[in-house]
């Protein structure tokens, strides 16, 4: 496949960002390759409801 | 190959923390890696707490990326070689993130977060 790109005028006014977090990227410019990956494990899968007794230390969840 | 230039008139960053980078100018390789265990507790109880990444499979499981199979010929023509931005206002850059003004070749970033909520039994709430 032949892929042709013509970059003409690129003018941006104001960029307002609250947060760039967890290996994110805010970039003004060109890049050849960008590869981003993220993995989350959030409740309910990781919800622990008491009573809290450390029965085992090597449990994996 | 001729590159484009980035022109930012005003940049304001309130905070950059936890191995974050503000890069002004070109770079070649960017590698970012962040992992976190975020624990929320309903009660201040600390027993048997070991913050060990190896205990949780989410920090081990491999990412599967799509394979590049297609033969690709890219030709880029910069008719206006300036990217211009008036102002950038960022409140926070955190956890191995990058604010980059300028060109780069390859970017590779990874984040893994494990959330844990420890709640009291119903009768104690």
N, CA and C atoms of all chains as a GROMACS GRO file, in nm:
protein
  558
    1UNK      N    1   0.084  -0.120   0.000
    1UNK     CA    2   0.000   0.000   0.000
    1UNK      C    3   0.088   0.125   0.000
    2UNK      N    4   0.051   0.220  -0.082
    2UNK     CA    5   0.118   0.351  -0.081
    2UNK      C    6   0.033   0.450  -0.004
    3UNK      N    7   0.094   0.513   0.093
    3UNK     CA    8   0.023   0.604   0.182
    3UNK      C    9   0.088   0.741   0.173
    4UNK      N   10   0.013   0.837   0.121
    4UNK     CA   11   0.069   0.972   0.103
    4UNK      C   12   0.003   1.069   0.201
    5UNK      N   13   0.086   1.147   0.267
    5UNK     CA   14   0.037   1.244   0.365
    5UNK      C   15   0.084   1.383   0.325
    6UNK      N   16  -0.008   1.476   0.316
    6UNK     CA   17   0.027   1.617   0.289
    6UNK      C   18  -0.004   1.698   0.414
    7UNK      N   19   0.097   1.744   0.482
    7UNK     CA   20   0.078   1.826   0.601
    7UNK      C   21   0.074   1.973   0.561
    8UNK      N   22  -0.046   2.028   0.567
    8UNK     CA   23  -0.061   2.171   0.535
    8UNK      C   24  -0.056   2.251   0.665
    9UNK      N   25  -0.126   2.363   0.672
    9UNK     CA   26  -0.119   2.447   0.792
    9UNK      C   27  -0.177   2.375   0.914
   10UNK      N   28  -0.106   2.382   1.024
   10UNK     CA   29  -0.158   2.329   1.150
   10UNK      C   30  -0.136   2.432   1.259
   11UNK      N   31  -0.244   2.502   1.292
   11UNK     CA   32  -0.239   2.606   1.394
   11UNK      C   33  -0.342   2.576   1.502
   12UNK      N   34  -0.297   2.564   1.624
   12UNK     CA   35  -0.384   2.532   1.736
   12UNK      C   36  -0.386   2.652   1.830
   13UNK      N   37  -0.504   2.684   1.881
   13UNK     CA   38  -0.516   2.796   1.975
   13UNK      C   39  -0.465   2.759   2.111
   14UNK      N   40  -0.556   2.719   2.200
   14UNK     CA   41  -0.517   2.688   2.337
   14UNK      C   42  -0.550   2.542   2.371
   15UNK      N   43  -0.456   2.477   2.439
   15UNK     CA   44  -0.476   2.340   2.486
   15UNK      C   45  -0.480   2.345   2.638
   16UNK      N   46  -0.590   2.298   2.695
   16UNK     CA   47  -0.602   2.296   2.842
   16UNK      C   48  -0.628   2.153   2.886
   17UNK      N   49  -0.538   2.100   2.966
   17UNK     CA   50  -0.546   1.961   3.009
   17UNK      C   51  -0.541   1.956   3.161
   18UNK      N   52  -0.629   1.877   3.222
   18UNK     CA   53  -0.623   1.861   3.368
   18UNK      C   54  -0.508   1.768   3.405
   19UNK      N   55  -0.505   1.651   3.341
   19UNK     CA   56  -0.401   1.557   3.383
   19UNK      C   57  -0.354   1.465   3.272
   20UNK      N   58  -0.224   1.437   3.274
   20UNK     CA   59  -0.163   1.338   3.186
   20UNK      C   60  -0.103   1.234   3.280
   21UNK      N   61  -0.158   1.113   3.281
   21UNK     CA   62  -0.116   1.021   3.386
   21UNK      C   63  -0.106   0.878   3.337
   22UNK      N   64  -0.043   0.794   3.418
   22UNK     CA   65  -0.029   0.650   3.392
   22UNK      C   66   0.028   0.621   3.254
   23UNK      N   67   0.153   0.662   3.234
   23UNK     CA   68   0.226   0.637   3.109
   23UNK      C   69   0.152   0.691   2.986
   24UNK      N   70   0.091   0.808   3.000
   24UNK     CA   71   0.026   0.872   2.885
   24UNK      C   72   0.122   0.968   2.817
   25UNK      N   73   0.079   1.017   2.702
   25UNK     CA   74   0.167   1.102   2.623
   25UNK      C   75   0.088   1.219   2.566
   26UNK      N   76   0.137   1.340   2.592
   26UNK     CA   77   0.081   1.460   2.528
   26UNK      C   78   0.193   1.515   2.441
   27UNK      N   79   0.170   1.519   2.311
   27UNK     CA   80   0.281   1.551   2.222
   27UNK      C   81   0.241   1.652   2.115
   28UNK      N   82   0.328   1.750   2.096
   28UNK     CA   83   0.314   1.845   1.986
   28UNK      C   84   0.432   1.818   1.894
   29UNK      N   85   0.408   1.750   1.787
   29UNK     CA   86   0.518   1.713   1.698
   29UNK      C   87   0.485   1.585   1.624
   30UNK      N   88   0.583   1.534   1.552
   30UNK     CA   89   0.564   1.412   1.472
   30UNK      C   90   0.635   1.295   1.536
   31UNK      N   91   0.579   1.176   1.514
   31UNK     CA   92   0.642   1.054   1.564
   31UNK      C   93   0.628   0.945   1.459
   32UNK      N   94   0.727   0.857   1.454
   32UNK     CA   95   0.720   0.747   1.358
   32UNK      C   96   0.627   0.637   1.408
   33UNK      N   97   0.655   0.587   1.528
   33UNK     CA   98   0.567   0.484   1.586
   33UNK      C   99   0.535   0.519   1.730
   34UNK      N  100   0.411   0.494   1.768
   34UNK     CA  101   0.366   0.512   1.906
   34UNK      C  102   0.293   0.385   1.948
   35UNK      N  103   0.337   0.328   2.058
   35UNK     CA  104   0.273   0.207   2.109
   35UNK      C  105   0.246   0.226   2.258
   36UNK      N  106   0.118   0.228   2.294
   36UNK     CA  107   0.080   0.247   2.433
   36UNK      C  108  -0.002   0.128   2.481
   37UNK      N  109   0.020   0.087   2.603
   37UNK     CA  110  -0.056  -0.025   2.658
   37UNK      C  111  -0.088   0.002   2.804
   38UNK      N  112  -0.208  -0.036   2.847
   38UNK     CA  113  -0.240  -0.023   2.988
   38UNK      C  114  -0.330  -0.137   3.031
   39UNK      N  115  -0.311  -0.179   3.154
   39UNK     CA  116  -0.393  -0.285   3.212
   39UNK      C  117  -0.443  -0.239   3.348
   40UNK      N  118  -0.570  -0.258   3.372
   40UNK     CA  119  -0.630  -0.221   3.499
   40UNK      C  120  -0.700  -0.342   3.560
   41UNK      N  121  -0.694  -0.352   3.691
   41UNK     CA  122  -0.777  -0.449   3.762
   41UNK      C  123  -0.848  -0.371   3.872
   42UNK      N  124  -0.978  -0.352   3.855
   42UNK     CA  125  -1.053  -0.268   3.948
   42UNK      C  126  -1.165  -0.350   4.012
   43UNK      N  127  -1.218  -0.306   4.125
   43UNK     CA  128  -1.333  -0.376   4.181
   43UNK      C  129  -1.444  -0.384   4.077
   44UNK      N  130  -1.531  -0.488   4.082
   44UNK     CA  131  -1.554  -0.578   4.194
   44UNK      C  132  -1.456  -0.694   4.199
   45UNK      N  133  -1.380  -0.717   4.096
   45UNK     CA  134  -1.290  -0.832   4.097
   45UNK      C  135  -1.190  -0.826   4.211
   46UNK      N  136  -1.152  -0.708   4.252
   46UNK     CA  137  -1.053  -0.696   4.358
   46UNK      C  138  -1.113  -0.632   4.482
   47UNK      N  139  -1.239  -0.665   4.509
   47UNK     CA  140  -1.307  -0.612   4.627
   47UNK      C  141  -1.287  -0.708   4.743
   48UNK      N  142  -1.241  -0.656   4.854
   48UNK     CA  143  -1.224  -0.740   4.972
   48UNK      C  144  -1.317  -0.687   5.080
   49UNK      N  145  -1.410  -0.773   5.126
   49UNK     CA  146  -1.499  -0.734   5.235
   49UNK      C  147  -1.462  -0.815   5.358
   50UNK      N  148  -1.443  -0.746   5.471
   50UNK     CA  149  -1.391  -0.805   5.593
   50UNK      C  150  -1.473  -0.920   5.646
   51UNK      N  151  -1.440  -0.983   5.759
   51UNK     CA  152  -1.331  -0.941   5.848
   51UNK      C  153  -1.194  -0.972   5.789
   52UNK      N  154  -1.098  -0.888   5.821
   52UNK     CA  155  -0.966  -0.900   5.760
   52UNK      C  156  -0.876  -0.988   5.846
   53UNK      N  157  -0.862  -1.109   5.803
   53UNK     CA  158  -0.772  -1.201   5.871
   53UNK      C  159  -0.670  -1.251   5.770
   54UNK      N  160  -0.542  -1.230   5.795
   54UNK     CA  161  -0.443  -1.275   5.697
   54UNK      C  162  -0.424  -1.426   5.700
   55UNK      N  163  -0.518  -1.498   5.636
   55UNK     CA  164  -0.511  -1.644   5.637
   55UNK      C  165  -0.393  -1.693   5.553
   56UNK      N  166  -0.375  -1.628   5.438
   56UNK     CA  167  -0.267  -1.673   5.350
   56UNK      C  168  -0.202  -1.551   5.288
   57UNK      N  169  -0.073  -1.556   5.275
   57UNK     CA  170  -0.002  -1.441   5.219
   57UNK      C  171   0.026  -1.457   5.071
   58UNK      N  172   0.015  -1.580   5.020
   58UNK     CA  173   0.051  -1.598   4.880
   58UNK      C  174  -0.073  -1.616   4.792
   59UNK      N  175  -0.190  -1.569   4.840
   59UNK     CA  176  -0.308  -1.575   4.754
   59UNK      C  177  -0.288  -1.480   4.637
   60UNK      N  178  -0.336  -1.523   4.523
   60UNK     CA  179  -0.326  -1.436   4.406
   60UNK      C  180  -0.466  -1.407   4.356
   61UNK      N  181  -0.495  -1.279   4.340
   61UNK     CA  182  -0.624  -1.240   4.282
   61UNK      C  183  -0.609  -1.108   4.212
   62UNK      N  184   1.564   1.335   0.582
   62UNK     CA  185   1.428   1.382   0.561
   62UNK      C  186   1.405   1.510   0.641
   63UNK      N  187   1.344   1.606   0.578
   63UNK     CA  188   1.314   1.731   0.647
   63UNK      C  189   1.201   1.710   0.746
   64UNK      N  190   1.215   1.771   0.861
   64UNK     CA  191   1.116   1.751   0.966
   64UNK      C  192   1.033   1.878   0.986
   65UNK      N  193   0.923   1.860   1.056
   65UNK     CA  194   0.845   1.976   1.095
   65UNK      C  195   0.896   2.029   1.229
   66UNK      N  196   0.877   2.156   1.251
   66UNK     CA  197   0.914   2.217   1.379
   66UNK      C  198   0.787   2.250   1.456
   67UNK      N  199   0.795   2.238   1.587
   67UNK     CA  200   0.681   2.272   1.671
   67UNK      C  201   0.708   2.404   1.741
   68UNK      N  202   0.610   2.492   1.737
   68UNK     CA  203   0.625   2.623   1.800
   68UNK      C  204   0.511   2.643   1.899
   69UNK      N  205   0.547   2.650   2.027
   69UNK     CA  206   0.449   2.673   2.133
   69UNK      C  207   0.483   2.805   2.200
   70UNK      N  208   0.389   2.898   2.197
   70UNK     CA  209   0.416   3.031   2.249
   70UNK      C  210   0.428   3.031   2.401
   71UNK      N  211   0.334   2.961   2.468
   71UNK     CA  212   0.336   2.962   2.614
   71UNK      C  213   0.300   2.823   2.667
   72UNK      N  214   0.383   2.775   2.760
   72UNK     CA  215   0.357   2.644   2.821
   72UNK      C  216   0.352   2.661   2.972
   73UNK      N  217   0.244   2.614   3.033
   73UNK     CA  218   0.231   2.624   3.179
   73UNK      C  219   0.197   2.486   3.234
   74UNK      N  220   0.286   2.434   3.320
   74UNK     CA  221   0.262   2.305   3.386
   74UNK      C  222   0.266   2.329   3.536
   75UNK      N  223   0.159   2.290   3.606
   75UNK     CA  224   0.156   2.310   3.751
   75UNK      C  225   0.243   2.207   3.822
   76UNK      N  226   0.232   2.079   3.780
   76UNK     CA  227   0.310   1.980   3.853
   76UNK      C  228   0.349   1.864   3.761
   77UNK      N  229   0.473   1.820   3.775
   77UNK     CA  230   0.520   1.700   3.707
   77UNK      C  231   0.578   1.608   3.814
   78UNK      N  232   0.520   1.490   3.827
   78UNK     CA  233   0.560   1.406   3.940
   78UNK      C  234   0.574   1.260   3.898
   79UNK      N  235   0.629   1.180   3.987
   79UNK     CA  236   0.642   1.034   3.972
   79UNK      C  237   0.703   0.993   3.838
   80UNK      N  238   0.828   1.031   3.817
   80UNK     CA  239   0.906   0.992   3.698
   80UNK      C  240   0.845   1.042   3.567
   81UNK      N  241   0.780   1.157   3.571
   81UNK     CA  242   0.728   1.214   3.447
   81UNK      C  243   0.833   1.304   3.383
   82UNK      N  244   0.812   1.330   3.255
   82UNK     CA  245   0.912   1.406   3.180
   82UNK      C  246   0.844   1.516   3.099
   83UNK      N  247   0.902   1.635   3.102
   83UNK     CA  248   0.861   1.741   3.010
   83UNK      C  249   0.979   1.758   2.914
   84UNK      N  250   0.959   1.721   2.791
   84UNK     CA  251   1.068   1.723   2.693
   84UNK      C  252   1.043   1.834   2.591
   85UNK      N  253   1.134   1.930   2.587
   85UNK     CA  254   1.126   2.036   2.486
   85UNK      C  255   1.238   2.011   2.386
   86UNK      N  256   1.202   1.980   2.265
   86UNK     CA  257   1.302   1.946   2.164
   86UNK      C  258   1.284   1.803   2.117
   87UNK      N  259   1.358   1.768   2.012
   87UNK     CA  260   1.342   1.635   1.952
   87UNK      C  261   1.403   1.526   2.040
   88UNK      N  262   1.354   1.406   2.019
   88UNK     CA  263   1.411   1.289   2.086
   88UNK      C  264   1.406   1.172   1.990
   89UNK      N  265   1.466   1.061   2.028
   89UNK     CA  266   1.467   0.944   1.940
   89UNK      C  267   1.379   0.832   1.996
   90UNK      N  268   1.404   0.793   2.119
   90UNK     CA  269   1.329   0.682   2.177
   90UNK      C  270   1.269   0.726   2.310
   91UNK      N  271   1.143   0.695   2.332
   91UNK     CA  272   1.077   0.721   2.460
   91UNK      C  273   1.022   0.590   2.511
   92UNK      N  274   1.065   0.549   2.628
   92UNK     CA  275   1.010   0.430   2.693
   92UNK      C  276   0.958   0.469   2.830
   93UNK      N  277   0.830   0.447   2.852
   93UNK     CA  278   0.771   0.478   2.982
   93UNK      C  279   0.708   0.354   3.043
   94UNK      N  280   0.728   0.338   3.174
   94UNK     CA  281   0.670   0.221   3.241
   94UNK      C  282   0.624   0.261   3.380
   95UNK      N  283   0.499   0.229   3.411
   95UNK     CA  284   0.443   0.265   3.540
   95UNK      C  285   0.359   0.150   3.593
   96UNK      N  286   0.378   0.116   3.719
   96UNK     CA  287   0.288   0.018   3.780
   96UNK      C  288   0.252   0.065   3.919
   97UNK      N  289   0.127   0.035   3.959
   97UNK     CA  290   0.077   0.087   4.087
   97UNK      C  291  -0.022  -0.010   4.148
   98UNK      N  292  -0.018  -0.015   4.282
   98UNK     CA  293  -0.122  -0.084   4.358
   98UNK      C  294  -0.193   0.023   4.439
   99UNK      N  295  -0.321   0.045   4.409
   99UNK     CA  296  -0.398   0.151   4.475
   99UNK      C  297  -0.495   0.087   4.573
  100UNK      N  298  -0.471   0.108   4.700
  100UNK     CA  299  -0.554   0.044   4.804
  100UNK      C  300  -0.640   0.150   4.872
  101UNK      N  301  -0.770   0.125   4.873
  101UNK     CA  302  -0.862   0.210   4.949
  101UNK      C  303  -0.916   0.129   5.066
  102UNK      N  304  -0.910   0.186   5.185
  102UNK     CA  305  -0.957   0.114   5.303
  102UNK      C  306  -1.068   0.193   5.370
  103UNK      N  307  -1.171   0.119   5.414
  103UNK     CA  308  -1.279   0.185   5.489
  103UNK      C  309  -1.236   0.208   5.634
  104UNK      N  310  -1.144   0.126   5.680
  104UNK     CA  311  -1.098   0.134   5.817
  104UNK      C  312  -0.945   0.134   5.817
  105UNK      N  313  -0.887   0.210   5.907
  105UNK     CA  314  -0.740   0.212   5.913
  105UNK      C  315  -0.691   0.086   5.981
  106UNK      N  316  -0.676  -0.018   5.905
  106UNK     CA  317  -0.633  -0.146   5.959
  106UNK      C  318  -0.523  -0.200   5.869
  107UNK      N  319  -0.406  -0.219   5.925
  107UNK     CA  320  -0.293  -0.263   5.843
  107UNK      C  321  -0.240  -0.395   5.897
  108UNK      N  322  -0.296  -0.504   5.844
  108UNK     CA  323  -0.245  -0.635   5.884
  108UNK      C  324  -0.209  -0.714   5.760
  109UNK      N  325  -0.098  -0.776   5.764
  109UNK     CA  326  -0.054  -0.861   5.654
  109UNK      C  327  -0.047  -0.788   5.522
  110UNK      N  328  -0.016  -0.658   5.527
  110UNK     CA  329  -0.008  -0.580   5.403
  110UNK      C  330   0.130  -0.598   5.341
  111UNK      N  331   0.134  -0.665   5.230
  111UNK     CA  332   0.261  -0.670   5.158
  111UNK      C  333   0.236  -0.617   5.017
  112UNK      N  334   0.302  -0.508   4.986
  112UNK     CA  335   0.283  -0.449   4.854
  112UNK      C  336   0.384  -0.514   4.761
  113UNK      N  337   0.344  -0.625   4.707
  113UNK     CA  338   0.435  -0.704   4.623
  113UNK      C  339   0.369  -0.723   4.486
  114UNK      N  340   0.433  -0.664   4.385
  114UNK     CA  341   0.373  -0.670   4.251
  114UNK      C  342   0.360  -0.814   4.201
  115UNK      N  343   0.454  -0.900   4.239
  115UNK     CA  344   0.454  -1.035   4.184
  115UNK      C  345   0.333  -1.117   4.231
  116UNK      N  346   0.263  -1.068   4.334
  116UNK     CA  347   0.147  -1.142   4.383
  116UNK      C  348   0.028  -1.133   4.288
  117UNK      N  349   0.027  -1.031   4.202
  117UNK     CA  350  -0.092  -1.008   4.120
  117UNK      C  351  -0.062  -1.034   3.973
  118UNK      N  352  -0.144  -1.117   3.910
  118UNK     CA  353  -0.117  -1.154   3.770
  118UNK      C  354  -0.123  -1.037   3.673
  119UNK      N  355  -0.194  -0.931   3.709
  119UNK     CA  356  -0.207  -0.817   3.616
  119UNK      C  357  -0.071  -0.754   3.584
  120UNK      N  358   0.027  -0.770   3.676
  120UNK     CA  359   0.160  -0.715   3.651
  120UNK      C  360   0.248  -0.808   3.569
  121UNK      N  361   0.195  -0.926   3.540
  121UNK     CA  362   0.274  -1.025   3.468
  121UNK      C  363   0.220  -1.054   3.328
  122UNK      N  364   0.088  -1.039   3.313
  122UNK     CA  365   0.028  -1.083   3.186
  122UNK      C  366   0.083  -1.003   3.068
  123UNK      N  367   0.119  -1.072   2.961
  123UNK     CA  368   0.177  -1.002   2.846
  123UNK      C  369   0.070  -0.931   2.763
  124UNK      N  370   0.112  -0.824   2.699
  124UNK     CA  371   0.022  -0.753   2.606
  124UNK      C  372   0.039  -0.813   2.466
  125UNK      N  373  -0.071  -0.827   2.398
  125UNK     CA  374  -0.065  -0.879   2.262
  125UNK      C  375  -0.095  -0.765   2.166
  126UNK      N  376   0.003  -0.733   2.083
  126UNK     CA  377  -0.015  -0.625   1.986
  126UNK      C  378  -0.043  -0.682   1.848
  127UNK      N  379  -0.124  -0.613   1.769
  127UNK     CA  380  -0.150  -0.661   1.634
  127UNK      C  381  -0.022  -0.661   1.550
  128UNK      N  382  -0.010  -0.760   1.467
  128UNK     CA  383   0.110  -0.773   1.384
  128UNK      C  384   0.100  -0.683   1.261
  129UNK      N  385   0.215  -0.627   1.223
  129UNK     CA  386   0.218  -0.549   1.099
  129UNK      C  387   0.249  -0.643   0.984
  130UNK      N  388   0.148  -0.677   0.908
  130UNK     CA  389   0.169  -0.771   0.798
  130UNK      C  390   0.180  -0.701   0.663
  131UNK      N  391   0.111  -0.586   0.653
  131UNK     CA  392   0.103  -0.520   0.524
  131UNK      C  393   0.232  -0.445   0.489
  132UNK      N  394   0.271  -0.458   0.366
  132UNK     CA  395   0.384  -0.380   0.316
  132UNK      C  396   0.336  -0.237   0.294
  133UNK      N  397   0.401  -0.141   0.359
  133UNK     CA  398   0.350  -0.004   0.358
  133UNK      C  399   0.459   0.093   0.315
  134UNK      N  400   0.425   0.176   0.218
  134UNK     CA  401   0.517   0.282   0.175
  134UNK      C  402   0.454   0.416   0.211
  135UNK      N  403   0.516   0.486   0.304
  135UNK     CA  404   0.462   0.615   0.348
  135UNK      C  405   0.546   0.727   0.290
  136UNK      N  406   0.481   0.822   0.223
  136UNK     CA  407   0.552   0.943   0.180
  136UNK      C  408   0.479   1.064   0.238
  137UNK      N  409   0.555   1.144   0.312
  137UNK     CA  410   0.497   1.259   0.381
  137UNK      C  411   0.553   1.387   0.321
  138UNK      N  412   0.466   1.482   0.293
  138UNK     CA  413   0.508   1.611   0.236
  138UNK      C  414   0.466   1.722   0.331
  139UNK      N  415   0.564   1.794   0.383
  139UNK     CA  416   0.533   1.903   0.477
  139UNK      C  417   0.522   2.032   0.398
  140UNK      N  418   0.399   2.065   0.360
  140UNK     CA  419   0.377   2.188   0.281
  140UNK      C  420   0.394   2.311   0.370
  141UNK      N  421   0.354   2.298   0.496
  141UNK     CA  422   0.386   2.401   0.596
  141UNK      C  423   0.460   2.332   0.708
  142UNK      N  424   0.592   2.354   0.721
  142UNK     CA  425   0.670   2.274   0.815
  142UNK      C  426   0.665   2.323   0.960
  143UNK      N  427   0.562   2.398   0.998
  143UNK     CA  428   0.550   2.447   1.136
  143UNK      C  429   0.418   2.401   1.195
  144UNK      N  430   0.426   2.341   1.313
  144UNK     CA  431   0.306   2.315   1.394
  144UNK      C  432   0.304   2.423   1.500
  145UNK      N  433   0.203   2.508   1.496
  145UNK     CA  434   0.204   2.617   1.594
  145UNK      C  435   0.088   2.606   1.691
  146UNK      N  436   0.123   2.626   1.818
  146UNK     CA  437   0.024   2.622   1.926
  146UNK      C  438   0.043   2.749   2.007
  147UNK      N  439  -0.067   2.813   2.042
  147UNK     CA  440  -0.057   2.936   2.121
  147UNK      C  441  -0.020   2.905   2.266
  148UNK      N  442  -0.111   2.840   2.341
  148UNK     CA  443  -0.078   2.808   2.480
  148UNK      C  444  -0.114   2.664   2.512
  149UNK      N  445  -0.036   2.605   2.602
  149UNK     CA  446  -0.067   2.474   2.659
  149UNK      C  447  -0.069   2.492   2.810
  150UNK      N  448  -0.178   2.450   2.871
  150UNK     CA  449  -0.191   2.460   3.015
  150UNK      C  450  -0.224   2.322   3.071
  151UNK      N  451  -0.131   2.264   3.144
  151UNK     CA  452  -0.151   2.131   3.200
  151UNK      C  453  -0.141   2.140   3.351
  152UNK      N  454  -0.239   2.083   3.420
  152UNK     CA  455  -0.235   2.087   3.565
  152UNK      C  456  -0.135   1.985   3.620
  153UNK      N  457  -0.141   1.863   3.567
  153UNK     CA  458  -0.052   1.761   3.623
  153UNK      C  459  -0.003   1.661   3.520
  154UNK      N  460   0.126   1.628   3.532
  154UNK     CA  461   0.184   1.520   3.452
  154UNK      C  462   0.237   1.420   3.553
  155UNK      N  463   0.189   1.296   3.545
  155UNK     CA  464   0.220   1.205   3.654
  155UNK      C  465   0.240   1.062   3.607
  156UNK      N  466   0.302   0.982   3.690
  156UNK     CA  467   0.317   0.837   3.672
  156UNK      C  468   0.375   0.801   3.534
  157UNK      N  469   0.502   0.836   3.516
  157UNK     CA  470   0.577   0.801   3.394
  157UNK      C  471   0.514   0.854   3.265
  158UNK      N  472   0.442   0.966   3.276
  158UNK     CA  473   0.386   1.026   3.155
  158UNK      C  474   0.484   1.126   3.094
  159UNK      N  475   0.458   1.163   2.971
  159UNK     CA  476   0.550   1.249   2.898
  159UNK      C  477   0.473   1.363   2.832
  160UNK      N  478   0.521   1.484   2.852
  160UNK     CA  479   0.472   1.599   2.776
  160UNK      C  480   0.586   1.636   2.680
  161UNK      N  481   0.562   1.620   2.554
  161UNK     CA  482   0.670   1.628   2.456
  161UNK      C  483   0.638   1.735   2.352
  162UNK      N  484   0.729   1.829   2.337
  162UNK     CA  485   0.715   1.927   2.230
  162UNK      C  486   0.835   1.909   2.138
  163UNK      N  487   0.809   1.863   2.018
  163UNK     CA  488   0.916   1.829   1.925
  163UNK      C  489   0.890   1.691   1.867
  164UNK      N  490   0.980   1.649   1.780
  164UNK     CA  491   0.959   1.522   1.710
  164UNK      C  492   1.031   1.407   1.780
  165UNK      N  493   0.985   1.287   1.750
  165UNK     CA  494   1.050   1.169   1.803
  165UNK      C  495   1.038   1.056   1.701
  166UNK      N  496   1.107   0.945   1.729
  166UNK     CA  497   1.096   0.831   1.638
  166UNK      C  498   1.002   0.725   1.694
  167UNK      N  499   1.039   0.670   1.808
  167UNK     CA  500   0.953   0.563   1.858
  167UNK      C  501   0.914   0.586   2.003
  168UNK      N  502   0.787   0.561   2.033
  168UNK     CA  503   0.734   0.577   2.168
  168UNK      C  504   0.676   0.443   2.211
  169UNK      N  505   0.710   0.403   2.332
  169UNK     CA  506   0.659   0.279   2.387
  169UNK      C  507   0.625   0.302   2.534
  170UNK      N  508   0.499   0.294   2.568
  170UNK     CA  509   0.459   0.323   2.705
  170UNK      C  510   0.370   0.212   2.759
  171UNK      N  511   0.383   0.189   2.889
  171UNK     CA  512   0.304   0.082   2.950
  171UNK      C  513   0.262   0.123   3.091
  172UNK      N  514   0.136   0.095   3.126
  172UNK     CA  515   0.085   0.124   3.261
  172UNK      C  516   0.005   0.006   3.311
  173UNK      N  517   0.030  -0.031   3.435
  173UNK     CA  518  -0.048  -0.139   3.497
  173UNK      C  519  -0.091  -0.093   3.636
  174UNK      N  520  -0.220  -0.101   3.664
  174UNK     CA  521  -0.273  -0.054   3.792
  174UNK      C  522  -0.363  -0.161   3.852
  175UNK      N  523  -0.339  -0.192   3.977
  175UNK     CA  524  -0.423  -0.285   4.052
  175UNK      C  525  -0.496  -0.209   4.160
  176UNK      N  526  -0.629  -0.209   4.152
  176UNK     CA  527  -0.710  -0.141   4.253
  176UNK      C  528  -0.762  -0.242   4.354
  177UNK      N  529  -0.753  -0.206   4.480
  177UNK     CA  530  -0.806  -0.294   4.586
  177UNK      C  531  -0.890  -0.208   4.679
  178UNK      N  532  -1.011  -0.254   4.710
  178UNK     CA  533  -1.094  -0.184   4.809
  178UNK      C  534  -1.122  -0.278   4.924
  179UNK      N  535  -1.086  -0.235   5.041
  179UNK     CA  536  -1.113  -0.316   5.159
  179UNK      C  537  -1.228  -0.252   5.235
  180UNK      N  538  -1.342  -0.320   5.232
  180UNK     CA  539  -1.462  -0.266   5.297
  180UNK      C  540  -1.494  -0.345   5.423
  181UNK      N  541  -1.565  -0.278   5.516
  181UNK     CA  542  -1.605  -0.344   5.639
  181UNK      C  543  -1.722  -0.437   5.609
  182UNK      N  544  -1.740  -0.541   5.692
  182UNK     CA  545  -1.860  -0.623   5.676
  182UNK      C  546  -1.986  -0.538   5.697
  183UNK      N  547  -2.097  -0.579   5.640
  183UNK     CA  548  -2.219  -0.498   5.639
  183UNK      C  549  -2.262  -0.452   5.780
  184UNK      N  550  -2.249  -0.541   5.879
  184UNK     CA  551  -2.298  -0.508   6.014
  184UNK      C  552  -2.216  -0.397   6.080
  185UNK      N  553  -2.095  -0.375   6.036
  185UNK     CA  554  -2.011  -0.272   6.097
  185UNK      C  555  -2.019  -0.138   6.024
  186UNK      N  556  -2.100  -0.130   5.918
  186UNK     CA  557  -2.105  -0.007   5.840
  186UNK      C  558  -2.212   0.088   5.887
   0.00000   0.00000   0.00000
